[in-house]
Amino acid sequence: MSERKAFYSVDRLERAVAVLVGDDGVGLDVLKSTLPVTVREGVVLRVRLDTDGKPDWTHVALYLQREKHRLDSKHHQFVDDMAARTVWKREPTEKQHKYLHSLFYQLGGRIT
């Protein structure tokens, strides 16, 4: 099975936010500081997708683990547990998915 990916181009930069537009036309506002690379207008980013067409949860979990210092310490154990699941490819429950993505959005990710 081949890996599914989406491509997002940086449409414009607005202060601390990069406004991305996906190849499906869907917009995404993301804090520039949360992106893995420095971007400028016109740059194209590739994002791995899960089977539902959403950003791969394993990448979200690993990102949160790298950035957990920006979260309240009460979330640290959960983030570490979710990152550990990536090693064994153990899918989180629906409730865990929602919590994981809510933390991601708290750090600046937002799908519009």
N, C-alpha and C positions, 0 to 999 in steps of 0.2 A: 504494500500500500504506500503510495507516495505521500509525502508531507504536504499539507495544504498551507498556503501562505497568502497573505494579502499585502498589497503595496499601498503605502500612504505617501503622498507628496506633501511637502511643507508648502501650504498655500500662502501663509503670511505669518509674521511674528508680531505679537502684540505684547509689549513689555516682557513679562516673564512667561508668557504663554505662546506655544507653537500651535497654530491652527492647521490641522492636517485634514486632507481629503483622501478618502480611500478610493481604490479602483472601482468600488461599487457606488461611489458618489456620496457615501455617508461621511459626515464630518466628525472630527474628534479633536477636542481641545485638551492639550496636555501641557503641564508645566515643563518648560525647557530643561529645568534642573533634573527632571526624572528620566530624560532620554539618555540612552547609552552613549550617544555621540553629540558633538556640537553640530547644530544645524543652521542652515540659512534657507531663504526662500528658494524653492525649486528642488531641494534635496529629496530623494526618494528613499523611504525606509521600508524594509521587508519585515513582516510580523508573522510568526507562526500561528496557525489557527487550530483549534481543536475540531472534533467531528461536528460540533454544532455551529461552526463558523465564528466562534468567539475566540479572542486571544487565548492561547494555550495557558491553562491555569498553572502549569509547572513553572513557566517563565514568570508569571505574576508572583508565585510563592518565593522563588529564588530572588526576584527583585526586592520583595518585601524583606527578606532576610538580610540582604545587603544594606537596606535602608532602615532597618528596624530602630536604629538610634533616633530616628525622627518621629517614632511612635511612642505613645505612653507605654511604660514598662509592663502594664497589665496585659498587653498584646504579645509580648515577646515569646512566651511559651507556645502560644498558638501558632505564631509565624514559624518558629523553629520546628514544630510538629508537622506543619504543612510542607515545609521544605524537605524534611526527612521523608515524607511520603513520595517525593519525586524520585528518590533512589529506587524504591520498590514499585513504582508506578501504581500506587494505591490511590484510587480516585476518591476525593473528598465527598462527603454527603452533600446534599443540596444546601442544607443550612450552612455547612462549612464553606461551600462555594460562595454563597452570598456574603458571608462574613469576610472571607479573603478578598473579594472584589470591593467590598465597602472600605476596607483598609487601603486598597490600591487607590480608590477614588479619593480617599482622605488625603493621600499624598500628592494628589493633583491629576490623576487620570480621570477622564470624563468622556463617555461616549454620548454624542448628541445625535 
